[in-house]
Amino acid sequence: MNDSVSAAGGMPTKVLIVEDDPNIVDLIRSNLAVRGFDTVVSTDGAKVLAQLDTEQPDMVLLDLMLPEADGFELCRQIRERSPVAIIVVSARGGERDKVTALNMGADDYMTKPFGIEELLARILATLRRTRPAAVAGDVAGAVAPTVIDIGDIRVDLASQQVRLAGQKVHLTPTEFALLRELAVHRGKLLSSAHLLRRVWGHGYETETEYVRVYIRRLRAKLEPPGSTPLIVTQPRAGYRIPAE
């Protein structure tokens, strides 16, 4: 089996498909199975939170338009319970829906109809980003420090933990990956395209709203009212964490 679809301990990566269209379910399941994934299906959204606990999936593919369930609210509830990777797959292609889903904690957003190869590429890119191994190793050829202190914020790269004034702050894997990229390049202006390429992967360079939403999420969690801004925006140029 390809290592890219193996979860911790060598077990197959498990994907929870939350979708009520049987044709789409069959298409996704068959293509994932060929590539060594395990799949679990929920067709109405009502059992998703229970399945999240019992099945412990590595990823959720979430349709927004489900019977008896609000897809956005379900996304929020999943994110509150788990750091699991979430890709929203929806017929709703508007920018507002995409931003709302990202604000609710989605890691990625795909609009139907989609090509199965594009979906597989997005799944693999998201798994690389949201697994602990995704933040290990070097940065641009240089070994990154294990711990980075920025004022009252301590970023522990090895344990993927962040503390603000000594208190642990819960970040999703994507939030942590974005903070890590900014922190290890402290003082350097990083463009949206650079952040998208480094955090989300190649092919995401035009998804500028992803960066905007996740920068807002980091600020909400790590910039208490009245504190010095952690992340500075340079309009039409990019973002940086100011040097000491």
C-alpha atoms as a printed R data frame, in Angstrom:
    type eleno elety resid chain resno       x      y       z
1   ATOM     1    CA   MET     A     1   0.000  0.000   0.000
2   ATOM     2    CA   ASN     A     2   1.157  3.556  -0.676
3   ATOM     3    CA   ASP     A     3   2.501  5.127   2.528
4   ATOM     4    CA   SER     A     4   0.514  8.276   1.832
5   ATOM     5    CA   VAL     A     5  -2.743  6.506   2.660
6   ATOM     6    CA   SER     A     6  -1.547  4.736   5.788
7   ATOM     7    CA   ALA     A     7  -2.560  6.095   9.164
8   ATOM     8    CA   ALA     A     8  -0.628  5.777  12.402
9   ATOM     9    CA   GLY     A     9   0.583  2.238  13.064
10  ATOM    10    CA   GLY     A    10   0.339  1.311   9.396
11  ATOM    11    CA   MET     A    11  -3.452  1.001   9.475
12  ATOM    12    CA   PRO     A    12  -5.352  2.079   6.345
13  ATOM    13    CA   THR     A    13  -6.519  5.682   6.383
14  ATOM    14    CA   LYS     A    14 -10.217  5.820   7.267
15  ATOM    15    CA   VAL     A    15 -12.533  8.345   5.589
16  ATOM    16    CA   LEU     A    16 -16.026  9.108   6.895
17  ATOM    17    CA   ILE     A    17 -18.212 10.083   3.912
18  ATOM    18    CA   VAL     A    18 -21.213 12.197   4.946
19  ATOM    19    CA   GLU     A    19 -23.319 12.253   1.784
20  ATOM    20    CA   ASP     A    20 -26.910 11.320   0.900
21  ATOM    21    CA   ASP     A    21 -26.474 10.872  -2.873
22  ATOM    22    CA   PRO     A    22 -25.836  7.128  -3.412
23  ATOM    23    CA   ASN     A    23 -24.178  7.716  -6.790
24  ATOM    24    CA   ILE     A    24 -21.610 10.068  -5.286
25  ATOM    25    CA   VAL     A    25 -21.077  7.712  -2.346
26  ATOM    26    CA   ASP     A    26 -20.422  4.790  -4.703
27  ATOM    27    CA   LEU     A    27 -18.046  6.864  -6.841
28  ATOM    28    CA   ILE     A    28 -15.990  8.049  -3.876
29  ATOM    29    CA   ARG     A    29 -15.979  4.697  -2.043
30  ATOM    30    CA   SER     A    30 -14.885  2.689  -5.059
31  ATOM    31    CA   ASN     A    31 -12.058  5.067  -5.930
32  ATOM    32    CA   LEU     A    32 -10.832  5.310  -2.349
33  ATOM    33    CA   ALA     A    33 -10.975  1.529  -1.879
34  ATOM    34    CA   VAL     A    34  -8.774  0.948  -4.947
35  ATOM    35    CA   ARG     A    35  -6.184  3.258  -3.360
36  ATOM    36    CA   GLY     A    36  -6.206  1.446  -0.020
37  ATOM    37    CA   PHE     A    37  -8.521  3.641   2.032
38  ATOM    38    CA   ASP     A    38 -11.157  2.371   4.450
39  ATOM    39    CA   THR     A    39 -14.507  4.157   4.192
40  ATOM    40    CA   VAL     A    40 -17.528  4.621   6.440
41  ATOM    41    CA   VAL     A    41 -20.744  6.266   5.224
42  ATOM    42    CA   SER     A    42 -23.351  8.428   6.940
43  ATOM    43    CA   THR     A    43 -26.306  9.401   4.743
44  ATOM    44    CA   ASP     A    44 -28.295 11.749   6.994
45  ATOM    45    CA   GLY     A    45 -25.864 13.533   9.296
46  ATOM    46    CA   ALA     A    46 -27.712 12.461  12.442
47  ATOM    47    CA   LYS     A    47 -25.205  9.734  13.337
48  ATOM    48    CA   VAL     A    48 -22.039 11.585  12.329
49  ATOM    49    CA   LEU     A    49 -20.977 12.684  15.805
50  ATOM    50    CA   ALA     A    50 -21.482  9.184  17.185
51  ATOM    51    CA   GLN     A    51 -19.520  7.695  14.266
52  ATOM    52    CA   LEU     A    52 -16.762 10.213  14.899
53  ATOM    53    CA   ASP     A    53 -16.309  8.675  18.350
54  ATOM    54    CA   THR     A    54 -16.725  5.018  17.408
55  ATOM    55    CA   GLU     A    55 -14.944  4.943  14.042
56  ATOM    56    CA   GLN     A    56 -12.131  7.459  14.757
57  ATOM    57    CA   PRO     A    57 -11.771  8.469  11.091
58  ATOM    58    CA   ASP     A    58  -8.694 10.293   9.773
59  ATOM    59    CA   MET     A    59 -10.831 12.472   7.526
60  ATOM    60    CA   VAL     A    60 -14.447 13.557   7.024
61  ATOM    61    CA   LEU     A    61 -15.850 14.342   3.557
62  ATOM    62    CA   LEU     A    62 -18.877 16.462   4.428
63  ATOM    63    CA   ASP     A    63 -21.753 17.406   2.122
64  ATOM    64    CA   LEU     A    64 -23.458 20.599   3.285
65  ATOM    65    CA   MET     A    65 -26.938 19.760   2.018
66  ATOM    66    CA   LEU     A    66 -28.120 16.876   4.161
67  ATOM    67    CA   PRO     A    67 -31.617 15.815   5.227
68  ATOM    68    CA   GLU     A    68 -32.380 16.686   8.848
69  ATOM    69    CA   ALA     A    69 -29.028 18.419   9.372
70  ATOM    70    CA   ASP     A    70 -27.407 21.812   8.859
71  ATOM    71    CA   GLY     A    71 -24.083 21.100   7.183
72  ATOM    72    CA   PHE     A    72 -22.389 24.225   8.550
73  ATOM    73    CA   GLU     A    73 -23.512 23.477  12.105
74  ATOM    74    CA   LEU     A    74 -22.414 19.868  11.716
75  ATOM    75    CA   CYS     A    75 -18.994 21.060  10.544
76  ATOM    76    CA   ARG     A    76 -18.713 23.263  13.642
77  ATOM    77    CA   GLN     A    77 -19.715 20.396  15.947
78  ATOM    78    CA   ILE     A    78 -17.208 18.019  14.341
79  ATOM    79    CA   ARG     A    79 -14.430 20.587  14.713
80  ATOM    80    CA   GLU     A    80 -15.318 21.204  18.369
81  ATOM    81    CA   ARG     A    81 -15.041 17.488  19.090
82  ATOM    82    CA   SER     A    82 -12.056 16.497  16.997
83  ATOM    83    CA   PRO     A    83  -8.968 17.698  15.090
84  ATOM    84    CA   VAL     A    84  -9.971 15.307  12.256
85  ATOM    85    CA   ALA     A    85  -9.356 16.591   8.731
86  ATOM    86    CA   ILE     A    86 -12.559 18.010   7.183
87  ATOM    87    CA   ILE     A    87 -13.140 18.566   3.475
88  ATOM    88    CA   VAL     A    88 -16.509 20.075   2.629
89  ATOM    89    CA   VAL     A    89 -17.870 18.789  -0.690
90  ATOM    90    CA   SER     A    90 -20.890 20.805  -1.759
91  ATOM    91    CA   ALA     A    91 -22.991 21.889  -4.718
92  ATOM    92    CA   ARG     A    92 -22.975 25.375  -3.146
93  ATOM    93    CA   GLY     A    93 -20.117 27.135  -4.900
94  ATOM    94    CA   GLY     A    94 -20.506 30.689  -3.623
95  ATOM    95    CA   GLU     A    95 -17.628 32.451  -1.881
96  ATOM    96    CA   ARG     A    96 -19.806 33.139   1.163
97  ATOM    97    CA   ASP     A    97 -20.495 29.421   1.642
98  ATOM    98    CA   LYS     A    98 -16.797 28.608   1.296
99  ATOM    99    CA   VAL     A    99 -15.759 31.247   3.835
100 ATOM   100    CA   THR     A   100 -18.499 30.135   6.238
101 ATOM   101    CA   ALA     A   101 -17.341 26.507   6.023
102 ATOM   102    CA   LEU     A   102 -13.716 27.532   6.636
103 ATOM   103    CA   ASN     A   103 -14.824 29.647   9.595
104 ATOM   104    CA   MET     A   104 -16.610 26.600  10.994
105 ATOM   105    CA   GLY     A   105 -13.348 24.662  10.912
106 ATOM   106    CA   ALA     A   106 -13.205 23.020   7.476
107 ATOM   107    CA   ASP     A   107  -9.694 22.425   6.146
108 ATOM   108    CA   ASP     A   108 -10.724 22.536   2.495
109 ATOM   109    CA   TYR     A   109 -13.783 23.143   0.297
110 ATOM   110    CA   MET     A   110 -14.661 21.520  -3.023
111 ATOM   111    CA   THR     A   111 -17.580 22.371  -5.283
112 ATOM   112    CA   LYS     A   112 -19.625 19.710  -7.091
113 ATOM   113    CA   PRO     A   113 -19.279 18.465  -9.724
114 ATOM   114    CA   PHE     A   114 -15.646 17.546  -9.256
115 ATOM   115    CA   GLY     A   115 -13.152 15.196 -10.854
116 ATOM   116    CA   ILE     A   116 -12.210 12.180  -8.767
117 ATOM   117    CA   GLU     A   117  -8.492 12.812  -9.350
118 ATOM   118    CA   GLU     A   118  -8.871 16.331  -8.002
119 ATOM   119    CA   LEU     A   119 -10.676 14.971  -4.944
120 ATOM   120    CA   LEU     A   120  -7.933 12.402  -4.330
121 ATOM   121    CA   ALA     A   121  -5.265 15.089  -4.664
122 ATOM   122    CA   ARG     A   122  -7.107 17.283  -2.148
123 ATOM   123    CA   ILE     A   123  -7.499 14.350   0.254
124 ATOM   124    CA   LEU     A   124  -3.783 13.542   0.161
125 ATOM   125    CA   ALA     A   125  -2.792 17.215   0.499
126 ATOM   126    CA   THR     A   126  -5.094 17.655   3.495
127 ATOM   127    CA   LEU     A   127  -3.864 14.471   5.189
128 ATOM   128    CA   ARG     A   128  -0.245 15.591   4.803
129 ATOM   129    CA   ARG     A   129  -1.137 18.918   6.390
130 ATOM   130    CA   THR     A   130  -3.270 17.668   9.269
131 ATOM   131    CA   ARG     A   131  -1.133 14.797  10.500
132 ATOM   132    CA   PRO     A   132   1.624 15.373  13.073
133 ATOM   133    CA   ALA     A   133   4.338 14.352  10.607
134 ATOM   134    CA   ALA     A   134   3.319 17.243   8.382
135 ATOM   135    CA   VAL     A   135   5.109 19.742  10.598
136 ATOM   136    CA   ALA     A   136   8.257 17.769  11.273
137 ATOM   137    CA   GLY     A   137  11.564 18.253   9.510
138 ATOM   138    CA   ASP     A   138  13.338 21.234   8.080
139 ATOM   139    CA   VAL     A   139  12.181 24.504   6.599
140 ATOM   140    CA   ALA     A   140  13.767 25.715   3.360
141 ATOM   141    CA   GLY     A   141  16.812 23.544   4.040
142 ATOM   142    CA   ALA     A   142  17.418 24.759   7.605
143 ATOM   143    CA   VAL     A   143  16.555 22.897  10.781
144 ATOM   144    CA   ALA     A   144  13.830 24.772  12.653
145 ATOM   145    CA   PRO     A   145  14.132 25.385  16.394
146 ATOM   146    CA   THR     A   146  12.075 23.112  18.616
147 ATOM   147    CA   VAL     A   147  10.450 25.938  20.587
148 ATOM   148    CA   ILE     A   148   9.730 29.491  19.401
149 ATOM   149    CA   ASP     A   149   8.801 32.230  21.884
150 ATOM   150    CA   ILE     A   150   6.956 35.302  20.584
151 ATOM   151    CA   GLY     A   151   6.115 37.590  23.492
152 ATOM   152    CA   ASP     A   152   3.674 35.683  25.715
153 ATOM   153    CA   ILE     A   153   3.221 32.985  23.059
154 ATOM   154    CA   ARG     A   154   5.241 29.772  23.093
155 ATOM   155    CA   VAL     A   155   5.088 27.541  19.989
156 ATOM   156    CA   ASP     A   156   6.369 24.017  20.593
157 ATOM   157    CA   LEU     A   157   6.995 22.522  17.150
158 ATOM   158    CA   ALA     A   158   7.784 19.032  18.421
159 ATOM   159    CA   SER     A   159   4.571 18.569  20.430
160 ATOM   160    CA   GLN     A   160   2.469 20.878  18.219
161 ATOM   161    CA   GLN     A   161   1.314 22.764  21.283
162 ATOM   162    CA   VAL     A   162   0.828 26.491  21.713
163 ATOM   163    CA   ARG     A   163   0.620 28.379  24.999
164 ATOM   164    CA   LEU     A   164  -0.487 31.961  25.589
165 ATOM   165    CA   ALA     A   165   0.702 33.386  28.927
166 ATOM   166    CA   GLY     A   166   1.249 29.808  30.088
167 ATOM   167    CA   GLN     A   167  -2.240 28.608  29.137
168 ATOM   168    CA   LYS     A   168  -2.627 25.971  26.434
169 ATOM   169    CA   VAL     A   169  -4.426 27.212  23.306
170 ATOM   170    CA   HIS     A   170  -6.199 24.638  21.140
171 ATOM   171    CA   LEU     A   171  -5.310 25.027  17.460
172 ATOM   172    CA   THR     A   172  -6.489 22.812  14.630
173 ATOM   173    CA   PRO     A   173  -3.705 21.144  12.611
174 ATOM   174    CA   THR     A   174  -4.179 23.644   9.773
175 ATOM   175    CA   GLU     A   175  -4.079 26.597  12.177
176 ATOM   176    CA   PHE     A   176  -0.888 25.216  13.700
177 ATOM   177    CA   ALA     A   177   0.703 24.661  10.298
178 ATOM   178    CA   LEU     A   178  -0.006 28.278   9.336
179 ATOM   179    CA   LEU     A   179   1.334 29.625  12.648
180 ATOM   180    CA   ARG     A   180   4.430 27.462  12.303
181 ATOM   181    CA   GLU     A   181   5.199 28.809   8.835
182 ATOM   182    CA   LEU     A   182   4.909 32.398  10.057
183 ATOM   183    CA   ALA     A   183   6.863 31.727  13.263
184 ATOM   184    CA   VAL     A   184   9.867 29.986  11.697
185 ATOM   185    CA   HIS     A   185  10.129 32.888   9.227
186 ATOM   186    CA   ARG     A   186   9.621 35.538  11.898
187 ATOM   187    CA   GLY     A   187  10.295 39.040  10.576
188 ATOM   188    CA   LYS     A   188   9.912 37.970   6.948
189 ATOM   189    CA   LEU     A   189   6.934 39.039   4.820
190 ATOM   190    CA   LEU     A   190   5.233 35.937   3.423
191 ATOM   191    CA   SER     A   191   2.831 36.261   0.491
192 ATOM   192    CA   SER     A   192  -0.548 34.550   0.422
193 ATOM   193    CA   ALA     A   193   0.700 32.368  -2.446
194 ATOM   194    CA   HIS     A   194   3.707 31.266  -0.359
195 ATOM   195    CA   LEU     A   195   1.528 30.435   2.647
196 ATOM   196    CA   LEU     A   196  -0.984 28.565   0.501
197 ATOM   197    CA   ARG     A   197   1.779 26.550  -1.157
198 ATOM   198    CA   ARG     A   198   3.550 25.732   2.122
199 ATOM   199    CA   VAL     A   199   0.498 25.117   4.325
200 ATOM   200    CA   TRP     A   200  -2.200 23.829   1.950
201 ATOM   201    CA   GLY     A   201  -0.018 22.517  -0.878
202 ATOM   202    CA   HIS     A   202   0.627 23.056  -4.575
203 ATOM   203    CA   GLY     A   203  -2.507 23.890  -6.516
204 ATOM   204    CA   TYR     A   204  -3.964 26.102  -3.771
205 ATOM   205    CA   GLU     A   205  -2.081 29.301  -4.696
206 ATOM   206    CA   THR     A   206  -5.223 31.144  -5.834
207 ATOM   207    CA   GLU     A   207  -7.359 30.239  -2.783
208 ATOM   208    CA   THR     A   208  -6.564 33.527  -1.028
209 ATOM   209    CA   GLU     A   209  -9.676 33.407   1.160
210 ATOM   210    CA   TYR     A   210  -8.201 30.341   2.907
211 ATOM   211    CA   VAL     A   211  -5.344 32.457   4.243
212 ATOM   212    CA   ARG     A   212  -7.613 35.358   5.216
213 ATOM   213    CA   VAL     A   213  -9.972 33.112   7.183
214 ATOM   214    CA   TYR     A   214  -7.217 31.213   8.972
215 ATOM   215    CA   ILE     A   215  -5.247 34.372   9.812
216 ATOM   216    CA   ARG     A   216  -8.453 35.685  11.437
217 ATOM   217    CA   ARG     A   217  -8.801 32.418  13.364
218 ATOM   218    CA   LEU     A   218  -5.237 32.674  14.679
219 ATOM   219    CA   ARG     A   219  -5.732 36.298  15.695
220 ATOM   220    CA   ALA     A   220  -8.944 35.463  17.542
221 ATOM   221    CA   LYS     A   221  -7.149 32.778  19.545
222 ATOM   222    CA   LEU     A   222  -3.741 34.396  20.066
223 ATOM   223    CA   GLU     A   223  -4.296 38.176  20.158
224 ATOM   224    CA   PRO     A   224  -6.118 39.110  23.401
225 ATOM   225    CA   PRO     A   225  -7.902 42.509  23.355
226 ATOM   226    CA   GLY     A   226  -5.397 45.320  23.856
227 ATOM   227    CA   SER     A   227  -2.356 43.143  23.157
228 ATOM   228    CA   THR     A   228   0.347 43.810  20.588
229 ATOM   229    CA   PRO     A   229  -0.734 42.246  17.259
230 ATOM   230    CA   LEU     A   230   0.906 38.874  16.658
231 ATOM   231    CA   ILE     A   231   0.413 38.912  12.882
232 ATOM   232    CA   VAL     A   232   0.801 42.041  10.768
233 ATOM   233    CA   THR     A   233  -0.960 42.367   7.410
234 ATOM   234    CA   GLN     A   234   0.759 44.280   4.631
235 ATOM   235    CA   PRO     A   235  -2.062 44.984   2.131
236 ATOM   236    CA   ARG     A   236  -1.657 43.257  -1.234
237 ATOM   237    CA   ALA     A   237   1.737 41.919  -0.125
238 ATOM   238    CA   GLY     A   238   1.332 39.345   2.638
239 ATOM   239    CA   TYR     A   239   1.657 38.633   6.343
240 ATOM   240    CA   ARG     A   240   4.430 38.496   8.897
241 ATOM   241    CA   ILE     A   241   5.131 38.092  12.585
242 ATOM   242    CA   PRO     A   242   7.271 41.125  13.487
243 ATOM   243    CA   ALA     A   243  10.907 40.478  14.392
244 ATOM   244    CA   GLU     A   244  11.960 40.903  18.005
